Amino acid sequence: MSLARSSVPRQHTLAASLAVTLASSIAAGQQAPPGAAQPDDGLEEIIVFGRSLELVGTAKAASEGTVGGADLLVRPMLKVAELLEAVPGMVAVQHSGSGKANQYFLRGFNLDHGTDFTAILDGVPLNLRSHGHGQGYLDVNGMMPETVERIDYRKGPYRADVGDFSMAGAAFITTIERLDAPFLSLEGGENGWGRLAGGGTKDLGDGASMTGIVETKTYDGPWEQPEDLEHFSIWGKYRRPTEFGSLAMTLSGYDAHWQPTEQIPERALGTSVCEDEFCALDPTSEGDTKRWIFGAQMEGDVWHASAYAQHYDWYMQSNPTYDFQLNQFDRRSTLGGRYERTLLESDTFTVDVGTDLRYDDISNVGVDEFEGGAYVANVSQNSITETSLGAFTEVSWFPTDNLRLMAGLRGDAYDFDATAKTPGSYEGHVSDSRVSPKLGLAYMLTDDVELYSNWGKGFHSNDARGVVNELDPVPGLSPGEGY
C-alpha cells in the first residue's frame, strides 16, 4: 500500500551538478596531461545516446526490448527501482522505508513485491523464494545505477528460457565491463538525503581488468519519525579472456538499516495521535538487510554458462493493522547455475537449448509478535530447503524471408522441504513439476514494421510453508497463460 506522498528524496540541481563536475574533472585530468595542446577546430562536440537495439527481425515478441545504460544514466533517478521503470508500463512504488523491496505494477498486474516479475542480474536471479515477507521478494536497493550497462526486458510468458516469477515479465540486467575514467559523485538534498559514490577501473595486463564502485547514502524522509537510513553498497568485477571464452567474476555487497513509517488509517488523520499523513503511529519499528552475491560467467561463440552463490540476512518490524507489531525475518544461502547453447544456426533454422539449477537453504524464516520493538511471542518459525531444476529449448523456423515461426518448451521440477522450528509451524515434504509450451509468429511487413502473435504458459512457485500445509495446501507451482 502506498502512502499519500512518495518517500523518496528530491535531489537538488546543485548536487547533480557537483557530481558531474567532479567526475568530469577527474576524467579530464586522466585523459589530458597538464599543458597538453587541445584541438580547436571550431566544432562543438555532440554526444548522441541510442535508445535501443534494432529488434525488427530478431525479437520473439512485440513486448521485448532493450534499454541502454547511457539512456538510463540521463534519466532523473530518485530511487534505485526506477531502473526497472525503464520497462514500458512498469511502476515501482515504495512503502515501509527505503530498505524494503518495492511494490511493482505492470500491464495492469499488481505484482506485489515481485511474485510475477523476475529480475536477473548478470545471470543471478534476484527474486527470493519462500521469503519472510512475500513470495518472490525482489529487492533491488543494493544495485547502483553506475553499474548498469543495459536492461533487456520481456513482458508475458512467451519465452522458454525463463521460468519462475516471469508470468508478467522479466528484466535481464547486464552490468558494465569497465569505467572509461574514475569518478566521484557527491549529492545532498532535502530530508537528510546524502549520497557519496566513486569508482574506477584498473587494467591488469593480458586483457584483464578490475572495476570497483562503492556508495554510501543516508535519508530521513518527510516523516514525523525520521527514517534514519544507513546504506552501504559495494560492487566489483574482474574480467579476462581465456582459451575457452571470456570470463567475468562479480562480487557485490549491500547493507542497510532503516526505521520504516507504515501506512495509516484515514480516520486517524487530524487527530491528537496523527496530525497529518506523515505521522508515525508506531515509531518503534526498524528494518535491516545484508546481502552478498558472488557470480561467475563464461561466454563462448555459441554458449554461455554462469554460476552464483548468495548469502542473505533480513528482518523488519511492521504494524500494518495496529493490533500488534510483527517482526519478520529471513536468513538463507543460495547456490545456482545456468548453461545455454545454440545447437543449430542456419538460414532457415535456429535451435537453442539450456538448463538451470537453484538450491535455497533457508536456515531461519518466520514471524514473531513484537510490542514496542521487543519480542513477545513466536507466531511461526521454519527452516526450508527448496531445489529446482529446469530445462528448455527454443526453435525458430524461417519459411520465407519475411515470416518466422517460433516454438518453445520448458520443463521444471521443484522440491519443497519445510521443517518446523516451533510448535504450530507447518512442516512436510512436497514435489511438483510443470511443462510450459510457447508458440509465436512474426511477419515483417517492411524493414521497419513487424507484426507478432504469441501464446505461452508460465508459472510462479509458492511459499514452501503453504505448499506443505496439510490442512489447506497451495500448489507448488501455480500456472498461468498469456496471449
ROVOVO-947095 format. One record per residue: x, y, z of N, C-alpha, C in turn. Coordinates in steps of 0.05 Angstrom, whole numbers, plus 5000, padded with zeros to 4 digits. Example, Ala and Ser with C-alpha at 12.3 -4.5 7.8 and 13.67 -1.06 7.14 Angstrom:
2
526448865156524649105156526449345156;525749555142527349795143525850015157;
//
This chain:
483
501749765000500050005000501850255000;501250444983502850684981501850905001;503751065010502951285027502151525008;501051725021500051955004502252094990;504652085001506852224989509252034987;510452024964512651844959515051904978;516151694990518351735009520951714994;521351894975523851904960524952184961;527552224960528652494961528352644935;528152904938528353074914531053194914;532753094896535553164895535753444883;537553614895537953884885539653884860;539054074843540654114819543554154826;544054294848546854344856548254084861;546953884874548253634879548953494853;547053484835547553354809549853494794;549853754795551953904781554653844793;554853834820557253774833558353504826;556453304824557253034817558453024789;557153164770558053164743560753304741;560953524755563453684754565853524764;565453384787567653224798568453004780;566452864769567052644751568452744726;567552964714568753074690571553164695;572053294719574753384725576653154727;575852934740577652704743578252584716;576052564699576452444673578352614656;577952884657579553054641582453044650;582853024676585553014687586952764678;585452544675586752294667587252284637;585552414621585652384592587652584580;588152814592589853024580591853124601;594453074598596353164617596553474617;597453594640597653884642599353994619;598454204608599954334587599554214559;598153994557597753874531595954054513;596754064488595154234469592454104464;590454264464587754174458586954244430;585754064414584954134387582854344387;583054524368581054744366580254764336;578254604329577354604301574754764297;573854894319571555064317568954914318;569054644321566654484322565954414351;563354424357562454344384561854044385;562853904405562453624407559553564416;558253384402555453304408555453004413;554352914435554152634442551252544439;550752334423548052234419547851964431;545751924448545251664461543151514445;543651264439541751094426539750974446;537250964438535150864456535350564460;535550414438535650124440536750004414;537049744415538049604391535749564371;536549524346534649474325533649184328;531049154335530048884342528148764321;527548914300525948804278527448574265;526248344263527448114251528847934271;529148024297530447864317528747814342;527048014349525447984373523447754370;522847614392520947384391518147474397;517747724407515147834413515248134412;512948264408512848554407513348684434;513148524455513448624483516348594493;518248544475521048524483522448794475;524548854489526049094483528649114499;530149324493532649374506532949664513;533949724537534550004545537550014551;539050194538541850214543542550364567;544950314578545850444602546050744600;546950844576547151124572544351264575;542351124564539651234566538751234595;539551034611538751014639540151244655;542651304648544051504664543051784661;541751844638540652114635537852154646;536751934657534151954670534452054698;532652234708532752304736532252054753;533952004772533851754788533451824817;530951784827530351854855530351604873;530051364861530251114876531350904857;532650704867534050514851532150364833;529750304843527750144828526850294802;527550544799526850684775528450574751;530550424757531850274735529950084722;528249954738526349764726523949914713;523550164721521450314708522150384679;524650334671525350354643523750154626;522749944638521049754624518349894619;517449914594514950054589512549934605;511150104619508850014634509449934662;511949924670512749844697512550084716;511350044740511250244761512250114786;514250244799515350134824514850344846;513150274866512550454888513950354913;514050534932515550474957513850524981;514050335000512850375026514450235047;514150315072515650195094518650235092;519450465080522250545081523850475056;526250595054527950575031529550315030;529350155051530849895052529149665045;526549705041524749485035524349455005;523849214995523349164967520949334958;521049444934518749594924516449424917;514149544913511849404903511549474873;511049274857511149314828508449274814;508049434793505649414777506449414748;505349224732506049204703503649114687;502949264666500849174648498149114662;497549264683495049214698495349004719;497648884723498048684743499248814768;498148744792499448804817501348574823;503948624821505948414824506948384852;505648524871506448524899509448604900;511048444913513948514914515548354894;514348244874515848104853514847824846;512347754855511347484851511247394822;510647584804510447514775512247684757;514247804769516247944753519047874763;520747774746523347684755525547874744;527647914760529948074752532347894755;534047884734536447714734538747894728;540647914747542948094746545447934740;546547964716548947824708548647524713;546247414706545847124710544847044737;544547234756543747164783540847254787;538947064792536147144797535947284824;534747514825534547684849532047624866;529947504854527547444869528147224890;526947244913527447054935524946884940;525246624939523046434944522546394973;520046344980519246295008520446495027;520246755019521446965035519847035059;521147155079519747215104517647425102;517647585080515547785077513647725054;514647625031512847575009514147394988;512647234975513747044955514847194931;517347134923518647264900519747534907;520147594933521147854943523447954926;523148184912525048284894526148554904;528448544917529748774929532048854911;531849084897533949184880535449424893;534949474918536149714931539149694933;540249454930543149434932544649504906;543149534884544449604859545149894858;547149954842547950234837547550304808;546250524801545750594773548350604757;550550674769553050694753554050424743;553050204755554049944747552449824724;550249944716548449814697549149894668;549649704651550249744623547749744606;545949554611543549534595541449364609;538949394601536749224612535249114588;535148854585533548724565530948624579;528748714569526248654582524348494565;522548354578520448194565517948224581;515648214567513048214581511447984570;510347824588508847594581510447334582;509147104584510546844587511146714561;512446864542512746764515515446644509;517346644528519946544523520546304542;521946104532522345854547524845874565;526546074561529046084577528746204604;526246294612525746384639523346244650;523346184676521246034688519946184711;520846124735519546224760519346534760;517046624769516546914774516547084748;516246964725516447114700513747124685;511547064698508947064684508347334671;508647554686508047814675510447934660;512847874668515147984655517747914668;519947994654522647934664524548164655;526548214670528648404663531348274667;532948274646535748174647537548414649;538848444671540548684676543448604673;544848744655547648694649549248924660;551348864675553049074687555249144668;556549374673558649484656561149294657;562749314636565249164635567449324648;567349594645569449764656568450054657;569850224671569450504671571550644653;570650834637572550974620574451144636;573551244659575251404676574251384704;575951434724574951434752572951654756;571151624776569251834782568751854812;567852084820566952134847564452304846;562352214860559752344859558952414888;558152664892557252744919554552884915;552552794931549852904929548852984956;547153194957545853274981543153384975;541153354993538553454987536853475011;534153515007532353555029532053295045;530953325069530153105086532452915092;534853025095537152865103538352695081;537652755056538752595034541652655029;543252445028546052475021547052215008;548852244989549952014975552852084966;554651894972557351914963558051654948;558951684924559651444908562151504891;563651294886566051314870567051054860;568651054839569650804828571650854806;572750634796574750644775575450374765;577050364744577950114732580950104731;582049864737584949824736585549604716;587149664696588049464677590249294689;590049034686591848844698593748704679;593448764653595148644633593848394621;594748324597593648094582590648104579;589648344576586748374571585048364596;586248334619584748314644584348584657;582148624671581548874684579948824710;580149014728578549004753577149274756;574549264760572949514763571549504790;571549724805570149734830568649994835;566349974848564750204854563650174882;563650384898562450374925560650614928;558650584947556950804953556050794982;555451024993554051035019552051255017;549751215030547651425028546051425054;544851655059543151705082540551835073;538451805089535851925083534051905107;532652135113530652135135527852145125;527352245101524652265091523052495104;520652535095518952755105517452685130;517952445141516352325162516752455190;514752435206515052525234517152365248;517352105243519451935253521551915231;523952035235526052015214526651725206;526951685180527651415171530351325180;532251515182534951465191536251235175;536051255148537151055131540251065132;541450835136544350805134544850585114;545850655091546150475068549050465058;549950225053552650195041552549975020;553650024996553849824975556649814964;557449584955560049554942559649354919;561149404897560849234873563649224859;564348984851566848954836566648744815;568048784793568048584771570848544760;571648294758574148214746573648084719;574948174698574548064671577247984659;577147764643579547694628578747494606;580247494584579847294563581247034571;580046804563581246544568581146394542;582546154541582445994517579745874512;577945874532575245764529573245984522;573846224528571946454523572546664544;570846874544571247094563570147014591;571647094611570947034639570347294654;568147304669567547534686566647424713;567847544734567047474762566347724776;564047714789562947954802562347894832;562948084849562348074877560948334885;558648304898557148544907556248504936;556048714951555148714978553348954984;551448905002549449115008548649095037;548749315052548049325080546349575085;543949535096542249765101540749735127;540349955141538749955165536950205164;534350175171532550395169530250365189;528750585193526350585210523950645193;522250455186520050495168517750645181;516450815165513850925172511750775157;509750665171507750495158505350655148;503650515133501150625124499450685149;497650885146495950965169493050965160;491250905179488350925172487451215168;485851255148485051525141483551665165;482151505181480651625203482451735225;484951665224486851765245487852045238;487652125212488752385204487352615219;488952805228487853035242487052995270;487752755281487152705310489552775326;489252745353491452815371493852625367;493452385356495652195353496852205325;495552345307496552355279495752625267;497552815268497053085258496553095228;498152945212497852945183498852675172;498952655145499552405132502452315136;504052475148506852395153507352305181;505252265196505552185224506551895226;507551815249508451545255506851445279;504951265274503351155296504950955312;506950835300508650645314511550715308;512850875324515650965318517750765327;517050525334519050335345519950125325;518850125300519549925280522249995268;523649785259526249815245526649585226;528349625206529049405187531949395181;532949165172535749125167536148915145;537848975125538348785103541348765100;542348515097545048465090545048255067;546348315045546348135022549048135007;550147905004552647874989552147674966;553047744942552747574918555347554904;556147304898558447254880557447104855;558247204832557447084807559747054788;559746844772561746794751560346724725;561346844704560246794677562446734657;561946534640563746484617562146474592;563246584570561746604546563546534522;562546344506563946274481562346374457;563046274433561746354409558846274408;558146024418555445924416554345824443;555745894465554845804491555346014512;553845984534554146164557553646004583;555346034602555045894628555346094651;553846044672554046214696553646054721;554746154743554346024770554346254790;552946204813552846414833552446294861;553246454880552846394909551946644923;550146624942548946854955548546804985;549047005001548347005029546547235035;544347185050542347395054541447375083;541147615096540147625124538447875126;535947845134534048065134532048045157;531248275168529048275187527648555184;525148565192523648815191521248795210;520949005226518449025242516449205228;513949135230511849295218509249265235;507349445230504949445245502649515227;501949345207500049415186497249455196;496349325217493649355227493449495254;495749535267496049655293494549495315;494249235310493349055331495748965347;497848885333500448825346502548845325;504948885335507248925317508348655308;509148635282510348385271513348425267;514748215273517648205266518047975247;518548035221519047825201522047805197;522947555191525847515188526447295168;528847305156529647115135532647105133;533746865137536646825134537046585116;538646615095539046395076541646415061;542346195048544446175029543346045003;544246144980543146044955545445984936;545245754922547145674902545645614876;546845664853545445614828547245644804;546245574781547745594756545945564732;547145624709545645614684547545564661;546545404641548045354617546145364593;546945504572545345514548547145514524;546145394502547745354478546045364453;547245464432545945464405546845204392;544945014388545644764376545744784345;543944944334543844974305543245254297;544645364278544145634268544645634238;542445654223542745654194540945874183;540745884156539046094144536046044149;535345794155532445724159531745624187;533745544202533145434229535145534250;534145584274535845614297534645454320;536445314335535545154357537345224381;536145314403537545374428536545194450;538345104467537644934490539045044514;537944964538539245054562538044924587;539444964609538444844634539345034657;537845034679538545194703537845034728;539445094748539144954774539345164796;537645124817537845314840537245154866;538745224887538345104913538345324934;536145344949535845534971535945384998;537845455015537945355042537145575061;534645575069533545795086533745695114;535745785129536145675156534245775177;533146015172531346135192529446335179;526846265179524946445167522346425183;521046655188518646655204517646925212;515946925232514847175242514347155272;514947375286514547395315512447615321;511247595344509647825354511447995371;511548255365513048445380511148655392;512148805412510749035422512849245429;512649475416514549695421517449615414;517749445394520449355386521649135402;520049015420521048805437519448545432;520848315435519648055430517447995450;515247885440513047795457512647495454;512347395429511847105425512447045396;513046785391513446705363510746625351;510346685325508046605310508646365293;510846375279511746135263514746165258;516045935255518945935250519745675237;521045695214521745455199524645475188;525645245182527945215163526845085138;527845165115526745075089529045015070;528944795056530644755032528844735008;529544874987527944884963529844854939;529344654922531044594900529444594874;530544694853529144694827531144624805;530144484785531644414761529944474737;530944624718529444694694531044634669;529644564647530844524621529044644600;530244744578528544884558529844854531;528144894510529044904483527345114468;528545264450527145454433528045404404;526045394386526545334358525245564341;526745664322525745864304526045754275;523945784259523945694231523245934213;524845964192524446184173523546074146;520946024143520045904117520246094094;520146364099520646564079522346784091;523146964074524847184084523347364104;520747374103519247554120517747414143;517647154142516047004162517846844180;517246864206518646704226516546554244;516946304247515246144265517046044288;516046074313517546014337516045834355;517445654368516345474388518345424410;517345404434519045354457517745154476;519345014491518344834512520144844536;518944874559520444884584519244684604;521044534618520244354639521644434665;520144434687521144504714520344304734;522144224752521644044774522544184800;520844184820521344324846521144124869;522744174889522544014914522444204937;520344174954519844354977520144185002;521844275021522244125046522344335069;520244335085520044525107520044375134;521644485152521944365179520944575200;519144495217518144675238520244705260;520744955268522645005290521145085315;518545135313516845195337514145055333;512844985356510244855354508245025338;506644885322504645025306505545115279;508145095273509145165247508844925228;508244985203507744765184510444635176;510244375171512544235160511744005142;513543915125512943705107514743715083;514343525064515943495040514043455017;514343624996512643604972514343654947;513743514926515043564900512843644880;513643804860511743884839513343934814;511943914791513243964765511244074746;512244194724510544314705511944344678;510444304656511444344629510044594618;511644784606510545034596511145064566;509245024548509645064520509345364512;510645434489510545704479510345694448;508845884436508545904407508746194399;509946254376510046524367510246544336;509446764326509546824297510347114293;512147164274512847434268512947474237;511747684228511647744199512648024194;514748054178515948314172514548434148;513048654153511648794132513548964116;515349104130517349274117519949244134;522049374126524449364141524149484169;522049644173521749774199519249694214;517549524202515049444215514849134215;514349024239513948734241511548684259;509948484251507548404266508048154281;506948124306507447894322504847774333;504947514337502747374351504047174369;503347174395504647004415502646874434;503246634443501746494463503746334480;503246324506505046164523503846104550;504945904563504245834590506645884608;506145964633508246014652507245944680;508746024700508045954727509646124747;508846124772510546204794510346004816;512645964830512645784853511245924877;510345754896509145864920510845814945;510245954966511745924991511645645001;513945525007514145245016512345195040;511945385058510345345082507445295075;506445435054503745385045503445135028;505645055015505544814998505344565016;506744565039506744325056504544325077;502944545077500744565096498644345090;498244155107496443935102493444015105;492844225119490144305123488944445099;490444625087489544785064491944845046;493044635032495444675017494944834991;497044974982497045114956498844944938;498444964912500244814894503044914895;504944734890507744824889508245024867;507044974844507445144821504645224811;504045484811501545584801501745674772;500145554754500445614726498945864717;499745964694498346184681498646174651;497146334637497246334608497146614598;498646674576498646934564498446914534;497247114522496947124493496347414484;
//
